[in-house]
Amino acid sequence: METRTAEYRLSNEIRRNLESCILGKQTEIERLLTALLAGGHVLIEDVPGTGKTQLVKALARTIGGQFRRIQCNPDLLPSDITGVSIYHPKNETFLFRPGPIMANLVLVDEINRATTKTQSALLEAMEERHVTVDGDTYGLPVPFTMIATQNPIEFDGTYTLPEAQLDRFMMKISLGYPDAATERQMIVSPNATSPAELLEPVVTAAQVALMMEDVKRVHLDNAVADYIIRIVRGTREHAGVQLGASPRAAISLTAAARAYAYLQERDYVIPDDIKLLASPVLAHRIILHTESRMNGLTTEDVVQAVVRETSVPVRMER
């Protein structure tokens, strides 16, 4: 119990450190931490200037991890991400020079500006946790989380993310604009332009890796597992949906629920965790019929409707 209390204390310190830097975004910070501890990746869809880069930088500094930023554009090559093998004439061998993907937290800015070939290289890193260069495989560090951004209103020079890649993102979130009081607090701060630079680590990357292992031991009752399955299958059966959430989505929702319960200092998942996380985990994986989109239906509407219509388990064993 003392060990678990200490780990809960560390998770609270991470959260407080981030909230001291990223103002008014407690929900978004909690979801990002949920994905980190669950070993998932996050897609942030938002307009420029809402603090996406600062949030990821702040998280990297807080956990004492390596941070790398990849600016996507049509000229970006897979080798620019994964790294290259360079011939060393003196030793007559090839030396691997790692790319920016070899970090604990990787910010892939404007991911929808990268070509499909480059996105395929990112896909391998997201799913397999390694990269392949000239036939050799190189593992990524632990923890490894990729946070990608895309602009929802800019279409020139962009590529649509394939469904297979969207399905690899555990969550899709949006920071949005701050309220008036928070925005005023931001502009009067002397460190408004780079608040993340002042943060000190409160944990190490190795400690985060241990917390991730502890998250996997959070109890999931069979009744809650069935509840997850009914919600995921419900998205496939909705009349307005062309393609519902995949089995991978059910696995992601389960992992996220365990991590969220851990952040709430619980060693078990409850149905309310599933309700809270259903939209950020499932909505971006769903494809609607054209007629449904024209009628104003959104994937978030579908998930919320399915959650409302799915009976909640009332008896769980501990």
N, C-alpha and C positions, 0 to 999 in steps of 0.2 A: 504493500500500500504506500510506503514512504517513497519508493521509486516512482510509482505512478503519480503521486502528488508532485514530485519534483519535475516530471515531464509535463504535467499540466501547467506548472508554474512557468516553464520555459515557453510553452505555446502562448501563454498570456503575455509574456514579456515581448515575444515577437509581434503580437498584435498591437500592444501598446506602443512599441517603437515605431511601427508603421503609421499608426493613427496620429502620432505626434508630428509626422512629416506630411502625410496625405490627409488633408482635412475634409471632414464631412463625407467620407466614403467607407464607413464601417462595414456595410453590407458587402461591398465589392472587395474590400480587403479580406473579409472572412471567406468569401468564395475563392479568392486566389490562394489563400492558405489551405483551404480544403483541397483544392486541386494539387497543390504542392505535396501535401502529406499523403494524398492518395496516389501519387505518382502519375498524375495526368497533365495534359496540356490545355492551354486556354487560348481562345480566340476572342480578342477585344475588338468590337466593331464600334467605332466612334469617330467623330469629327476631330480635326487637329486641335491641339492646345488644351485638351482636357486632363492631361497629366498621366498619360499611359506610360511614357518612358520613365518619368520620375517614380511611378509606382514600382516598376520592375527593378530599377536601380536601387530603390529603397529596400526592396525585399532582398536583393543580392547582398547589399551591405549588412543588413540585419542578420543574415544567416552566415556571414563570413564566406560567401561563395564567390566563384568566378562569374563575372557578367560579361557577355559579349552582345554586340548589336549588329544585325545584318540588315542593311538597307537594300530592299529589293528593287530591281529595275529589269527591263527586258534584256540588258547586257550581262546580267549576273549568270555565271556559269556554275554547274554543280561543284566543280573543283574549288570555286571561291568560297564555298560553304564547308565542304568536307575536308579540304586540305589536298596537298599534292606530294608525290614522291619525287625527290630531286637526286640526281646522280652525283655522288661524291667521288671525283676522279682519284683522289689520293688513296681512299680506302677501296675504290672500285666496288662500291655498294650504293644502293638507293636509300636515302634517308627520308623518313616521313615528316613533313612539316604540317602539323595539324591546322585545320581551319577554325573559324570562329564557333562552329557547332560544338567544339570540345570545351564546354563550360557548363556550370551548374544551372545557370539561368540564361537563356538565349532569347533576346528580343528580335523577332523577325518583323521588321517594320514594313507595312504595306505589302503583305504577302501576296496579294492578288495582282501585283505588278510583275511578279516573277513568272517566267515561262513554265509551261507544263513539265519540261525536262528538269528544270531546277526544283520545282515542287516535288518531283519524284524523289530527288535526293533527300529532301526534307522528310518525305513520307517514310523512308527507310529509318532515318534517325528517330522519328516519333514512335514507330511501331516496334522496331527491333532493338533500339537502344545501342546501335552501333552504326558505323559507316564503312563502306567498302571502297578502297582506293587501289587501283591497279591489281585487283584480285586479292588484296590483303584486307582483313577485317580488323577494325579498331573499335574497342568498346568506349562508350561515353561515360563520363563521371557520374557518381551517385551522390546526391540527387541530381536528376536532370529533368528540367521542365522547360518547355518551349512556350513562349507567349507571343502569339502573332497578332498583328493589328491590320485592320483594313478600314478604309474610308467608305461609309455607306452611301455617299452622294456623288462620288467621283467614278466615272466609267471609262473615260478616255485612257487608253494604254493599260487597261486592266484585263485580267483573265479570271474567268469564273473558277472558283475552287471546286475540284471534282468531289463527288459525293464520298468517295473512298477516303479522301483527305479530311473532309469535314467530320466524318465518323471517327477520326482519330483524336479529335479535340474533345476532351472530357466535358468542357463547359464553353459556352459563349456568353460573354457579359458585355455590358456597356457602362462606362463611367458616368456619362451625362454631364451637364453643366452643374456647378455648385449652386446652392441657394445664395441669396443676397448677402446674408450675414457671413457665410463662409468665404464668399468671394472678396468681401471687404477685408476680412482677416488676412487673406492671402496677399492682397496688394499692399497692405501696410507693413507686412513682414519684411525685414531687411534681407531675408534669405529666400525671397519668393521665387527667384529664377532657378535656384539649384538647392532645394531643401534636402535632397537625399545625400548630398556631399557631406553633411554634418553628422550623419548618423554613425553610431558605433555598433559593431556586432554585439548581439546579446547571446548568440549561440554559434556553434560551428556547423559546417556542412556535415561533419561526421555525426553530430548529435541529431541533426535533422534526419539523417539516414536511419538512426536508431528509433526515432519517433515514428517514421514510416513503417518500420517493422512492427511496432506496437499497435499501430492503427489496424494492421491486418488481423490482429487478435480481438478486435472489438466484436462483441457477440451480435450475430444476426439470427433472430428467431425464424423458424420455418414459416410462421404466419406472415412475418414481414417480407420474407423472400417471395412468398406467393403473391403478396400485395404488389411488389415490384413487377413481377411477371404479368399480372393482370393489367397494370397500367401500360407497360410496354406493348403488350399485345393489343390493348385497346386503341393505341395510336394506329395500328395497322388496319383495324376494322372500322375506323371512322370513315363516314361516307365521303368526306371532303379530301381524303388523303390518297395520293397516288403511291407513295412509298413511306411506310411507317418506320419506327425506330427498330434498329437491328438488335440481334443478340449481344453484340458488343456494347450497345447502349445500356442494356440491362446490367452488364458487368460494370460499366462505368458508373451507373447510378448507385449500385451497391457499394463500390469502392468509395465514392464521394460521400455517401451516407455514413459509412464507418468513420471517415476522416472528420466529417462535421460533428458526429456524436463525440468524438475524441476532443474536439475543440470546445465542446460544451461540458467537458469533464465527466462524460459518461462512458462506461465500457459496454454499452449496448445501444442498438439502433431502435428508434421508435417511428411509428408511421408519420408523425409530423416532420421528421427529417426528410422523408421521401417527398412529401407534399411540397416542402420548401425548395428542394433541389430539382424537382421534376422539370420545370421549364428551362433553367439554364443548362441542364444536361441533355434533355431530349429534343427541344424545339428546333435546334439548328440541323438536326439529322432527318427531319421530316420534309417530304416534298408533297406539295398540294396539287390537286388537279387545277388546270388553268381556269376553269370556270369558278372554282372556289376562290382563287386569288382575285379574280375580277369582281367577285361579290364582296371583297373586303375581308375575307377570312384570313387569319394569320396562323402560323404554326403554334404560337403561344396560346392562341384561343383554343386550338385543338387539344393541347396538353392540359390546359386548365379544365376544359370540358370533360376530358377523360378522367382526370383526378376527381372531379366532383361526382362523376357517375360510378366510380369504383368504390365498392364497399370497403370500409376500414376494418382491419382485424381488431377485435375487442379483447381477445384473450391471447396472452403471450406467456411463454415460460422463460424463466431466468435461471 
